[in-house]
Amino acid sequence: MIRFHSFCAWHCEGADDYLLDGTDCAMLPGVRKFNPYDLCSKRPVRPRLVDLKPRYEDLMAKYLPATVRF
């Protein structure tokens, strides 16, 4: 989902549907559901992290480990 959510030609416009395989077709509904939550690309001004952080702190604590290794 994260990989393809910015590929609007695919999930918004239906472009290149003939190139999709079964995995792509299975992912498409999830990518479309995620689209409204992609805040950075939906507003003319990029949101500030300090404004968004309180909204997501509980979710981060619930679903992410305390330490993330890269």
Secondary structure, DSSP 8 states (H G I E B T S, - for coil): -TTTTT-HHHHTT-TTGGG--HHHHHHHHHHHHHGGG-GGGTSSS---HHHHHHHHHHHHHHHS-SS---
